[in-house]
Amino acid sequence: MTIEPRLRTRRLLFGSLFALAVTAAGAPAASAQTPATSDILPEINRWRLLEPQGVGEKPRSPLYDPYAPSVVKGDIPVLGDKIFFSLTGVLDNFVDGKRNLDFFTGGRFRNVPYHEHNILGQITAVAFLEIFHGDTVFTPKDWALRVAPIMRFRCGDNNATDHGCGEYITLQEAFAEVKLFEIGRTFDATSARAGIQGFNSDFFGLIYNDVQNGARVFSELERNQFKVNLALFDRFNKEKLSGLNELTKRREHQVFVASLQWDDFILPGFNVLPNFVYSRDQAPGVAAGGDLNAYYIGFTTNGHIDRFNVASAFYYVTGQTARNTPTRDNLEISAGMAFVQVAYPIDWFNPRFAIAYATGDDNPNNRSAKGFDSVFDNTAFAGGQFSYLFGEKVQLGGITVLRGNSVFPSLRGANATSQYVNPGVLALNAGIDLTLTPRTIFEANYAYVRFDDTSSLVAVAGGRDPSNDVGHELNAGITWKPFLNEHLLIFAGGAVFLPGRAIKDTFGNDDPVYKGIVRLVLTF
């Protein structure tokens, strides 16, 4: 009972001595009426915390510095504390030179022009302007308005089609987006978007990958582990020279997509995306009653299993063709495709192997169509832009065998209706990616390609039954990032294609062909 008063006495004594010492040193004694100062003070402008002390409202670096916070890049509000503006500019310069496959020496398609060599030049400039409400990158946007005017100057292909040169100006994107609601403790958001927008139905762009007018509802669930998409598009026609949308010309082609992306499926880092795609195309130039109705069911995977990076896709399509078949009748569709790629990265060295297969039609004169085709694919396979077979438009006279950035030899052009009477394909790709420096990536690819079934090529081959052997390709390319970021990218590469017997039987010539590209992309 005597210890407690002694402790109080000592505390009062030491406190009085400390106050006297501070007063003697010249510090003002604290007044009993002076309120205590809080250690937590409100920040006048929380969006400028990254600016160095003493700079104030002035930017710390020039406007073109990609790392300086800027009002025009969505880092700092333009109105209040929640409304931001973002401007992104892209200038894409592309030069492509190639030697064309010779269909003229075979004695066919003499009413169609042929040019042995072709040089394609293209300049694309696009500005993405967006105003949105929210907490910038920290949460999904409450609402957004986005517009992207685009201009493309192009000197088009001279193989079988003399397009000449010209420019085209249109809108790449123009949409409104609003967050509908949030659920759960992690504020998983569901949003809607309407207008001209880009959408990829799967990981690799194998079925539908385009920028078109439509409406989309998308959700993120369970801390972004699940992503749900419901989308409906009413497609525009593509302008012939530039390949951009003609906003005044509807294709009368509707596409519906429902997908669920499940990240960390069974294994951490392994993701699956099952989806359903419906394509209804009224097929311009086809007689009434010849509408296409195609139903795609499948899934894609992407991610790693232990040290292996694994990517795959499996699709089956059914429904009814348009009357763009050899019999000019509606046929029952039954076709499938599969794609698998496995890579084993070892530090800077990444070997990989891929297989792509699409069924071919075995009888163009019966009631079924078994050749697989996409809605509108845009994918990179076996070298992508560096590849001859899978990066270029390959034409057999007036027939487009491969559309460019496509795996499927569907015998139709980019604007044409999907065509399920085609030879299909089996493509094997062995490749390697080398990270030579943090700025420089080198890739090389070998591909062997075969048609699955050449029955649909008999008519274009002058009545002969062509071989399945399409040929061998070697390609390589370098990607250089001089500033260690995506603001300046330089690509350079090329390919050599050694035609097989199938090219001799259809094109009439099997001389080797080649291509070379240089591309420079500037982004602000």
SEMARRO-846482 format. One record per residue (C-alpha): residue in one letter; residue number from 1; x, y, z. Coordinates in Angstrom, 1 decimal. Example, Ala and Ser with C-alpha at 12.3 -4.5 7.8 and 13.67 -1.06 7.14 Angstrom:
residues 2
REC   type   seq     east    north       up
REC      A     1     12.3     -4.5      7.8
REC      S     2     13.7     -1.1      7.1
end
This chain:
residues 524
REC   type   seq     east    north       up
REC      M     1      0.0      0.0      0.0
REC      T     2      3.0      2.3      0.4
REC      I     3      4.6      1.7     -3.0
REC      E     4      2.0      3.5     -5.1
REC      P     5      2.3      7.0     -3.4
REC      R     6      6.1      6.8     -3.7
REC      L     7      5.9      6.2     -7.5
REC      R     8      3.5      9.1     -7.9
REC      T     9      5.8     11.4     -5.9
REC      R    10      8.8     10.4     -8.1
REC      R    11      6.9     11.0    -11.3
REC      L    12      5.8     14.5    -10.2
REC      L    13      9.4     15.3     -9.1
REC      F    14     11.0     14.2    -12.4
REC      G    15      8.3     16.0    -14.4
REC      S    16      8.9     19.3    -12.5
REC      L    17     12.6     19.1    -13.0
REC      F    18     12.2     18.4    -16.8
REC      A    19      9.9     21.5    -17.2
REC      L    20     12.4     23.7    -15.4
REC      A    21     15.2     22.5    -17.7
REC      V    22     13.2     23.2    -20.8
REC      T    23     12.3     26.7    -19.6
REC      A    24     15.9     27.4    -18.7
REC      A    25     16.9     26.4    -22.3
REC      G    26     14.6     29.1    -23.7
REC      A    27     11.7     27.0    -24.8
REC      P    28      8.2     28.3    -24.1
REC      A    29      6.3     26.5    -21.4
REC      A    30      3.3     24.6    -22.7
REC      S    31      0.0     26.3    -21.8
REC      A    32     -2.7     24.2    -20.3
REC      Q    33     -5.1     25.8    -22.8
REC      T    34     -2.9     24.9    -25.9
REC      P    35     -4.5     22.0    -27.9
REC      A    36     -2.3     19.0    -28.7
REC      T    37     -1.0     18.8    -32.3
REC      S    38     -2.1     15.7    -34.2
REC      D    39      0.5     13.5    -36.0
REC      I    40     -2.0     12.9    -38.9
REC      L    41     -2.6     15.9    -41.1
REC      P    42     -4.9     16.0    -44.3
REC      E    43     -3.0     16.2    -47.6
REC      I    44     -4.1     19.2    -49.6
REC      N    45     -3.8     17.4    -53.0
REC      R    46     -3.2     13.6    -52.6
REC      W    47     -2.7     13.2    -56.4
REC      R    48      0.5     15.2    -56.3
REC      L    49      2.3     13.2    -53.6
REC      L    50      4.8     11.9    -56.0
REC      E    51      6.0     15.4    -57.0
REC      P    52      9.3     16.5    -55.2
REC      Q    53      9.1     19.0    -52.4
REC      G    54      9.1     22.6    -53.5
REC      V    55      7.9     22.1    -57.0
REC      G    56      4.3     22.8    -56.2
REC      E    57      1.9     22.7    -59.2
REC      K    58      4.6     22.7    -61.9
REC      P    59      5.5     19.3    -63.5
REC      R    60      8.9     18.0    -62.6
REC      S    61      9.8     16.9    -66.1
REC      P    62      8.9     17.7    -69.8
REC      L    63      5.5     16.8    -71.1
REC      Y    64      6.9     13.9    -73.1
REC      D    65      8.5     12.2    -70.1
REC      P    66      6.6      8.9    -69.7
REC      Y    67      7.2      8.8    -65.9
REC      A    68      6.2     12.3    -64.9
REC      P    69      2.7     12.6    -63.4
REC      S    70      0.6     14.5    -65.9
REC      V    71     -3.0     15.8    -66.2
REC      V    72     -3.2     14.5    -69.8
REC      K    73     -2.2     10.9    -68.8
REC      G    74     -4.8     10.4    -66.1
REC      D    75     -2.5     10.8    -63.1
REC      I    76     -4.1     14.0    -61.8
REC      P    77     -7.8     15.0    -61.9
REC      V    78     -8.9     17.7    -64.3
REC      L    79    -12.0     18.4    -62.3
REC      G    80    -12.6     17.9    -58.6
REC      D    81    -11.0     14.9    -57.0
REC      K    82    -12.5     12.1    -59.2
REC      I    83    -12.7     13.2    -62.9
REC      F    84     -9.6     12.4    -65.0
REC      F    85     -8.6     12.8    -68.6
REC      S    86     -6.3     10.5    -70.5
REC      L    87     -4.7     11.0    -73.9
REC      T    88     -2.7      8.2    -75.6
REC      G    89     -1.2      8.6    -79.1
REC      V    90      0.1      5.8    -81.2
REC      L    91      2.1      6.1    -84.5
REC      D    92      2.6      2.8    -86.2
REC      N    93      4.9      2.7    -89.3
REC      F    94      5.2     -0.5    -91.3
REC      V    95      7.1     -1.5    -94.4
REC      D    96      6.8     -5.0    -95.8
REC      G    97      8.4     -6.4    -99.0
REC      K    98      7.9     -9.9   -100.4
REC      R    99      8.0    -12.1   -103.4
REC      N   100      4.6    -13.5   -104.2
REC      L   101      3.7    -17.1   -104.9
REC      D   102      3.4    -17.4   -108.7
REC      F   103      0.0    -18.6   -109.9
REC      F   104      0.5    -17.1   -113.4
REC      T   105      3.0    -19.5   -114.8
REC      G   106      0.6    -22.4   -114.2
REC      G   107     -1.6    -21.3   -117.0
REC      R   108     -4.6    -20.4   -114.7
REC      F   109     -6.3    -17.2   -113.7
REC      R   110     -4.9    -15.2   -116.6
REC      N   111     -7.7    -12.7   -116.3
REC      V   112     -6.3    -11.8   -112.8
REC      P   113     -3.2     -9.5   -112.5
REC      Y   114      0.0    -11.1   -111.1
REC      H   115      3.0     -9.2   -109.7
REC      E   116      6.1    -11.1   -108.8
REC      H   117      7.2     -8.6   -106.1
REC      N   118      5.2     -6.5   -103.7
REC      I   119      6.1     -3.7   -101.4
REC      L   120      3.5     -2.6    -98.8
REC      G   121      3.9      0.6    -96.9
REC      Q   122      1.5      1.7    -94.1
REC      I   123      1.3      4.5    -91.6
REC      T   124     -1.3      4.4    -88.9
REC      A   125     -1.9      7.3    -86.4
REC      V   126     -4.5      7.0    -83.7
REC      A   127     -5.3      9.1    -80.6
REC      F   128     -7.2      7.6    -77.7
REC      L   129     -9.0     10.3    -75.7
REC      E   130    -10.9      9.3    -72.5
REC      I   131    -12.5     11.1    -69.7
REC      F   132    -13.5      9.0    -66.7
REC      H   133    -14.7      9.2    -63.1
REC      G   134    -13.1      7.2    -60.3
REC      D   135    -10.0      6.6    -58.3
REC      T   136     -7.8      6.2    -61.4
REC      V   137     -6.1      2.8    -61.3
REC      F   138     -7.1      1.8    -57.7
REC      T   139    -10.7      0.8    -58.5
REC      P   140    -12.8      0.1    -61.6
REC      K   141    -14.1      3.3    -63.2
REC      D   142    -17.5      4.6    -62.2
REC      W   143    -18.1      5.8    -65.7
REC      A   144    -16.0      6.6    -68.8
REC      L   145    -16.3      8.1    -72.2
REC      R   146    -13.7      7.2    -74.9
REC      V   147    -13.2      8.1    -78.5
REC      A   148    -10.3      7.2    -80.8
REC      P   149    -10.0      8.8    -84.2
REC      I   150     -7.7      6.9    -86.6
REC      M   151     -6.0      7.7    -89.9
REC      R   152     -4.2      5.1    -92.1
REC      F   153     -2.2      5.7    -95.2
REC      R   154     -1.5      2.6    -97.1
REC      C   155     -0.2      1.4   -100.5
REC      G   156     -2.0     -1.9   -100.8
REC      D   157     -1.2     -5.4   -101.9
REC      N   158     -0.3     -5.9   -105.6
REC      N   159     -0.8     -9.6   -105.6
REC      A   160     -3.9    -10.3   -107.6
REC      T   161     -5.5     -7.0   -106.6
REC      D   162     -4.2     -3.6   -107.6
REC      H   163     -5.3     -1.3   -104.8
REC      G   164     -2.9      1.5   -105.3
REC      C   165     -2.3      4.1   -102.5
REC      G   166     -4.7      6.1   -100.4
REC      E   167     -5.7      7.2    -96.9
REC      Y   168     -8.7      6.5    -94.8
REC      I   169    -10.0      8.3    -91.7
REC      T   170    -12.5      6.8    -89.3
REC      L   171    -13.1      6.0    -85.6
REC      Q   172    -11.2      3.1    -84.1
REC      E   173    -13.2      3.3    -80.8
REC      A   174    -16.2      5.3    -79.5
REC      F   175    -17.9      4.0    -76.4
REC      A   176    -19.5      4.8    -73.1
REC      E   177    -18.9      2.7    -70.0
REC      V   178    -20.6      2.7    -66.6
REC      K   179    -20.2      0.6    -63.4
REC      L   180    -23.5     -1.0    -62.6
REC      F   181    -22.8     -2.3    -59.1
REC      E   182    -20.3     -3.8    -56.7
REC      I   183    -20.7     -6.9    -54.5
REC      G   184    -18.8     -8.5    -51.7
REC      R   185    -16.1     -7.3    -49.3
REC      T   186    -13.6     -7.0    -52.1
REC      F   187    -16.0     -4.7    -54.1
REC      D   188    -16.1     -6.9    -57.2
REC      A   189    -17.5     -4.7    -60.0
REC      T   190    -19.9     -5.3    -62.8
REC      S   191    -19.8     -2.8    -65.7
REC      A   192    -21.5     -2.2    -69.0
REC      R   193    -20.0     -0.7    -72.2
REC      A   194    -21.8      0.3    -75.4
REC      G   195    -20.3      1.6    -78.7
REC      I   196    -17.4      0.8    -81.0
REC      Q   197    -15.0     -1.3    -78.9
REC      G   198    -12.3     -4.0    -79.2
REC      F   199    -13.0     -7.5    -78.0
REC      N   200    -11.2    -10.8    -78.0
REC      S   201    -13.3    -13.8    -77.3
REC      D   202    -10.4    -16.0    -76.2
REC      F   203     -6.7    -15.8    -75.1
REC      F   204     -5.3    -16.0    -78.6
REC      G   205     -7.8    -14.4    -81.0
REC      L   206     -8.6    -17.6    -82.8
REC      I   207    -12.4    -17.2    -83.1
REC      Y   208    -13.4    -13.6    -82.8
REC      N   209    -10.9    -10.7    -82.3
REC      D   210    -12.1     -7.4    -83.8
REC      V   211    -13.1     -3.7    -83.1
REC      Q   212    -16.8     -3.4    -83.8
REC      N   213    -20.0     -1.7    -82.7
REC      G   214    -21.8     -3.5    -79.8
REC      A   215    -22.7     -3.8    -76.2
REC      R   216    -20.9     -5.7    -73.5
REC      V   217    -21.5     -6.5    -69.8
REC      F   218    -18.4     -7.7    -67.9
REC      S   219    -17.7     -8.6    -64.2
REC      E   220    -14.8     -9.4    -61.9
REC      L   221    -15.5    -11.8    -59.1
REC      E   222    -13.7    -13.2    -56.1
REC      R   223    -10.8    -10.7    -56.1
REC      N   224    -10.6    -10.9    -59.9
REC      Q   225    -10.2    -14.7    -60.0
REC      F   226    -13.3    -14.9    -62.2
REC      K   227    -14.0    -12.7    -65.2
REC      V   228    -17.4    -12.9    -67.0
REC      N   229    -18.2    -11.4    -70.4
REC      L   230    -21.5    -11.1    -72.2
REC      A   231    -21.1     -9.3    -75.5
REC      L   232    -23.2     -8.6    -78.7
REC      F   233    -21.7     -7.0    -81.8
REC      D   234    -23.3     -5.7    -85.0
REC      R   235    -20.3     -5.6    -87.4
REC      F   236    -19.3     -2.9    -89.8
REC      N   237    -17.8     -3.6    -93.2
REC      K   238    -14.1     -3.3    -93.6
REC      E   239    -12.8     -0.6    -96.0
REC      K   240    -11.0     -2.4    -98.9
REC      L   241     -7.6     -0.6    -98.8
REC      S   242     -7.1      0.2    -95.2
REC      G   243     -8.9     -2.7    -93.5
REC      L   244    -10.6     -0.2    -91.1
REC      N   245    -14.3      0.0    -90.3
REC      E   246    -16.6      1.7    -92.7
REC      L   247    -19.0      3.3    -90.2
REC      T   248    -21.7      3.9    -92.9
REC      K   249    -21.8      0.3    -94.0
REC      R   250    -23.3     -2.4    -91.8
REC      R   251    -22.3     -6.0    -92.6
REC      E   252    -25.6     -7.4    -91.4
REC      H   253    -23.5     -9.7    -89.3
REC      Q   254    -24.2    -10.2    -85.6
REC      V   255    -21.9    -11.9    -83.1
REC      F   256    -22.7    -13.0    -79.6
REC      V   257    -20.1    -14.1    -77.1
REC      A   258    -20.5    -15.5    -73.5
REC      S   259    -17.3    -16.4    -71.7
REC      L   260    -16.0    -17.1    -68.2
REC      Q   261    -12.3    -16.8    -67.4
REC      W   262    -11.1    -18.7    -64.3
REC      D   263     -7.7    -17.8    -63.1
REC      D   264     -5.6    -20.2    -61.0
REC      F   265     -7.8    -23.1    -62.2
REC      I   266     -6.7    -26.2    -60.0
REC      L   267     -3.1    -25.0    -60.2
REC      P   268     -1.8    -21.5    -59.3
REC      G   269     -0.9    -19.6    -62.4
REC      F   270     -2.9    -21.8    -64.8
REC      N   271     -6.0    -20.1    -66.3
REC      V   272     -8.9    -21.4    -68.4
REC      L   273    -11.5    -19.6    -70.5
REC      P   274    -14.5    -21.6    -71.7
REC      N   275    -16.8    -19.7    -74.1
REC      F   276    -19.6    -19.8    -76.5
REC      V   277    -19.8    -17.8    -79.7
REC      Y   278    -22.8    -17.4    -82.0
REC      S   279    -22.4    -15.9    -85.5
REC      R   280    -25.3    -14.9    -87.7
REC      D   281    -24.3    -13.5    -91.1
REC      Q   282    -26.8    -12.5    -93.7
REC      A   283    -24.0    -13.0    -96.3
REC      P   284    -23.8    -10.0    -98.7
REC      G   285    -24.3    -11.1   -102.3
REC      V   286    -25.9    -14.4   -101.3
REC      A   287    -29.5    -15.2   -102.3
REC      A   288    -32.3    -14.8    -99.7
REC      G   289    -32.5    -17.6    -97.2
REC      G   290    -28.8    -18.1    -97.3
REC      D   291    -28.0    -16.8    -93.9
REC      L   292    -25.1    -18.3    -91.9
REC      N   293    -25.9    -19.5    -88.4
REC      A   294    -22.8    -20.9    -86.7
REC      Y   295    -22.4    -22.0    -83.0
REC      Y   296    -18.9    -22.3    -81.5
REC      I   297    -18.3    -24.1    -78.2
REC      G   298    -14.8    -24.5    -76.8
REC      F   299    -12.2    -23.3    -74.3
REC      T   300     -8.7    -22.0    -74.2
REC      T   301     -6.0    -22.2    -71.5
REC      N   302     -3.0    -20.1    -70.7
REC      G   303     -0.5    -20.2    -67.9
REC      H   304      2.2    -22.4    -66.4
REC      I   305      2.3    -25.9    -64.9
REC      D   306      5.5    -26.0    -62.8
REC      R   307      8.3    -24.8    -65.2
REC      F   308      6.3    -25.4    -68.4
REC      N   309      4.3    -22.6    -70.0
REC      V   310      1.2    -24.2    -71.5
REC      A   311     -1.3    -22.7    -74.0
REC      S   312     -4.1    -24.5    -75.7
REC      A   313     -7.4    -24.1    -77.5
REC      F   314    -10.1    -26.6    -78.5
REC      Y   315    -13.3    -25.6    -80.5
REC      Y   316    -16.2    -27.3    -82.2
REC      V   317    -18.5    -25.5    -84.5
REC      T   318    -22.0    -26.6    -85.7
REC      G   319    -24.9    -24.9    -87.5
REC      Q   320    -25.8    -24.0    -91.1
REC      T   321    -23.6    -22.4    -93.8
REC      A   322    -24.6    -19.6    -96.0
REC      R   323    -25.1    -20.3    -99.7
REC      N   324    -21.5    -19.5   -100.4
REC      T   325    -20.6    -23.1   -100.8
REC      P   326    -19.7    -24.9   -104.1
REC      T   327    -23.2    -26.3   -104.3
REC      R   328    -24.7    -22.9   -103.6
REC      D   329    -26.8    -24.5   -100.8
REC      N   330    -27.1    -24.4    -97.0
REC      L   331    -24.9    -27.2    -95.6
REC      E   332    -24.8    -28.6    -92.1
REC      I   333    -21.6    -27.5    -90.3
REC      S   334    -19.5    -30.0    -88.3
REC      A   335    -15.9    -28.9    -87.8
REC      G   336    -13.3    -28.6    -85.1
REC      M   337     -9.9    -27.2    -84.3
REC      A   338     -7.1    -27.7    -81.7
REC      F   339     -4.1    -25.7    -80.7
REC      V   340     -1.4    -26.6    -78.2
REC      Q   341      1.9    -24.8    -77.4
REC      V   342      4.4    -25.8    -74.7
REC      A   343      7.4    -23.7    -73.7
REC      Y   344     10.2    -24.4    -71.1
REC      P   345     11.9    -21.1    -70.2
REC      I   346     15.4    -21.4    -68.9
REC      D   347     16.6    -17.9    -67.7
REC      W   348     17.0    -15.9    -71.0
REC      F   349     16.5    -19.0    -73.2
REC      N   350     12.9    -20.1    -74.1
REC      P   351     12.4    -23.0    -76.4
REC      R   352      8.8    -23.8    -77.5
REC      F   353      6.8    -26.2    -79.6
REC      A   354      3.3    -25.7    -81.0
REC      I   355      0.7    -27.7    -83.0
REC      A   356     -2.3    -26.1    -84.8
REC      Y   357     -5.0    -28.3    -86.4
REC      A   358     -8.2    -27.5    -88.2
REC      T   359    -10.4    -30.1    -89.9
REC      G   360    -10.8    -29.9    -93.7
REC      D   361    -13.9    -30.8    -95.8
REC      D   362    -13.7    -34.2    -97.4
REC      N   363    -16.4    -33.8   -100.0
REC      P   364    -17.5    -30.3   -101.3
REC      N   365    -20.6    -31.8   -103.0
REC      N   366    -22.4    -33.5   -100.1
REC      R   367    -24.7    -32.0    -97.5
REC      S   368    -22.1    -31.4    -94.8
REC      A   369    -19.3    -28.8    -94.3
REC      K   370    -16.4    -30.0    -92.3
REC      G   371    -13.8    -27.4    -92.9
REC      F   372    -13.2    -25.2    -89.8
REC      D   373    -13.3    -21.4    -90.1
REC      S   374    -13.4    -18.6    -87.6
REC      V   375    -15.8    -15.7    -87.3
REC      F   376    -13.0    -13.1    -87.6
REC      D   377     -9.7    -14.3    -86.2
REC      N   378     -6.6    -12.2    -85.6
REC      T   379     -3.8    -14.2    -84.1
REC      A   380      0.0    -14.6    -84.0
REC      F   381      1.2    -18.1    -84.8
REC      A   382      4.7    -19.4    -85.8
REC      G   383      6.3    -16.0    -85.8
REC      G   384      3.2    -13.9    -86.3
REC      Q   385      4.1    -10.7    -88.2
REC      F   386      7.5    -12.2    -89.2
REC      S   387      5.9    -15.3    -90.8
REC      Y   388      5.1    -15.6    -94.6
REC      L   389      2.3    -18.1    -94.4
REC      F   390      0.6    -16.9    -91.2
REC      G   391      1.5    -13.2    -91.4
REC      E   392      0.7    -12.4    -95.0
REC      K   393     -2.3    -12.5    -97.3
REC      V   394     -1.7    -15.4    -99.6
REC      Q   395     -3.8    -15.3   -102.8
REC      L   396     -4.4    -17.9   -105.5
REC      G   397     -5.6    -15.7   -108.3
REC      G   398     -8.7    -14.0   -107.0
REC      I   399     -9.1    -16.6   -104.1
REC      T   400     -7.7    -15.6   -100.7
REC      V   401     -6.2    -18.8    -99.3
REC      L   402     -4.9    -17.2    -96.1
REC      R   403     -6.1    -13.8    -94.9
REC      G   404     -3.0    -12.7    -92.9
REC      N   405     -2.7    -13.1    -89.1
REC      S   406     -4.7    -16.2    -89.5
REC      V   407     -4.1    -20.0    -89.2
REC      F   408     -7.1    -21.2    -91.2
REC      P   409     -7.0    -21.6    -95.0
REC      S   410    -10.7    -20.9    -95.4
REC      L   411    -10.6    -19.7    -99.0
REC      R   412    -12.3    -16.4    -98.2
REC      G   413    -11.4    -12.7    -97.9
REC      A   414    -11.5    -10.5    -94.8
REC      N   415    -15.0     -9.1    -95.7
REC      A   416    -16.4    -12.4    -96.9
REC      T   417    -18.7    -14.7    -94.9
REC      S   418    -17.1    -17.6    -93.1
REC      Q   419    -16.5    -20.5    -95.4
REC      Y   420    -16.6    -24.1    -94.0
REC      V   421    -15.8    -25.9    -97.3
REC      N   422    -12.0    -25.6    -97.1
REC      P   423     -8.9    -27.8    -96.9
REC      G   424     -8.2    -27.3    -93.2
REC      V   425     -4.6    -27.4    -91.9
REC      L   426     -2.0    -29.1    -89.8
REC      A   427      0.9    -26.8    -88.8
REC      L   428      3.9    -27.8    -86.6
REC      N   429      6.0    -25.0    -85.2
REC      A   430      9.3    -25.3    -83.3
REC      G   431     10.6    -21.9    -82.1
REC      I   432     12.9    -20.2    -79.7
REC      D   433     12.8    -16.8    -77.9
REC      L   434     16.1    -15.3    -76.6
REC      T   435     16.2    -12.3    -74.3
REC      L   436     19.6    -11.1    -75.5
REC      T   437     19.5     -7.9    -73.3
REC      P   438     16.8     -6.1    -71.3
REC      R   439     16.2     -4.1    -74.5
REC      T   440     16.6     -6.8    -77.2
REC      I   441     14.5    -10.0    -77.8
REC      F   442     15.2    -12.4    -80.7
REC      E   443     12.9    -15.1    -81.9
REC      A   444     13.3    -17.8    -84.6
REC      N   445     10.7    -20.3    -85.9
REC      Y   446     10.6    -23.3    -88.1
REC      A   447      7.1    -24.4    -89.4
REC      Y   448      6.0    -27.4    -91.4
REC      V   449      2.4    -27.1    -92.9
REC      R   450      0.0    -29.6    -94.5
REC      F   451     -3.5    -29.4    -95.7
REC      D   452     -5.9    -31.7    -93.8
REC      D   453     -8.0    -32.6    -96.8
REC      T   454     -7.6    -31.2   -100.3
REC      S   455    -11.0    -32.2   -101.8
REC      S   456    -12.2    -28.6   -101.7
REC      L   457     -9.1    -27.6   -103.8
REC      V   458     -9.8    -29.9   -106.8
REC      A   459    -11.8    -27.2   -108.7
REC      V   460     -9.2    -24.5   -108.3
REC      A   461     -6.4    -26.9   -109.2
REC      G   462     -7.8    -27.5   -112.6
REC      G   463     -9.4    -30.8   -111.8
REC      R   464     -6.3    -32.4   -110.3
REC      D   465     -6.2    -33.8   -106.7
REC      P   466     -3.5    -31.7   -105.0
REC      S   467     -1.0    -33.0   -102.5
REC      N   468     -1.4    -32.2    -98.8
REC      D   469      2.2    -31.0    -98.5
REC      V   470      2.2    -27.2    -98.2
REC      G   471      5.8    -26.8    -97.3
REC      H   472      8.4    -25.5    -94.9
REC      E   473      9.1    -22.1    -93.5
REC      L   474     11.9    -20.4    -91.6
REC      N   475     11.5    -17.0    -90.1
REC      A   476     13.2    -14.8    -87.5
REC      G   477     12.9    -11.3    -86.0
REC      I   478     14.2     -8.9    -83.5
REC      T   479     12.2     -6.7    -81.1
REC      W   480     14.2     -3.7    -79.7
REC      K   481     13.0     -1.5    -76.8
REC      P   482     15.7      1.3    -76.7
REC      F   483     14.1      3.0    -73.6
REC      L   484     13.2     -0.3    -71.7
REC      N   485      9.5      0.5    -72.0
REC      E   486      6.7      0.3    -74.6
REC      H   487      6.9      3.9    -75.7
REC      L   488      9.3      3.0    -78.6
REC      L   489      9.3     -0.4    -80.2
REC      I   490     11.3     -1.4    -83.3
REC      F   491     10.7     -4.7    -85.1
REC      A   492     12.7     -6.2    -87.9
REC      G   493     12.7     -9.6    -89.4
REC      G   494     11.8    -11.8    -92.3
REC      A   495     10.9    -15.3    -93.6
REC      V   496     11.7    -17.8    -96.3
REC      F   497      9.0    -20.2    -97.5
REC      L   498      9.9    -23.4    -99.4
REC      P   499      6.7    -24.6   -101.1
REC      G   500      5.8    -28.2   -101.1
REC      R   501      3.9    -30.3   -103.7
REC      A   502      0.5    -28.8   -102.7
REC      I   503      1.7    -25.4   -103.9
REC      K   504      3.0    -26.8   -107.2
REC      D   505     -0.4    -28.6   -107.7
REC      T   506     -2.5    -25.5   -107.0
REC      F   507     -0.4    -22.4   -107.8
REC      G   508      1.5    -24.1   -110.6
REC      N   509      5.0    -23.1   -109.3
REC      D   510      7.1    -24.1   -106.3
REC      D   511      9.9    -21.5   -106.4
REC      P   512     10.9    -20.3   -102.9
REC      V   513      9.5    -17.0   -101.8
REC      Y   514     10.5    -14.6    -99.0
REC      K   515      9.5    -11.5    -97.1
REC      G   516     11.1     -8.8    -94.9
REC      I   517      9.5     -6.3    -92.6
REC      V   518     10.6     -3.2    -90.6
REC      R   519      8.1     -1.7    -88.1
REC      L   520      8.4      1.2    -85.7
REC      V   521      5.7      1.9    -83.1
REC      L   522      5.7      5.2    -81.1
REC      T   523      3.4      5.5    -78.1
REC      F   524      2.8      8.5    -75.9
end
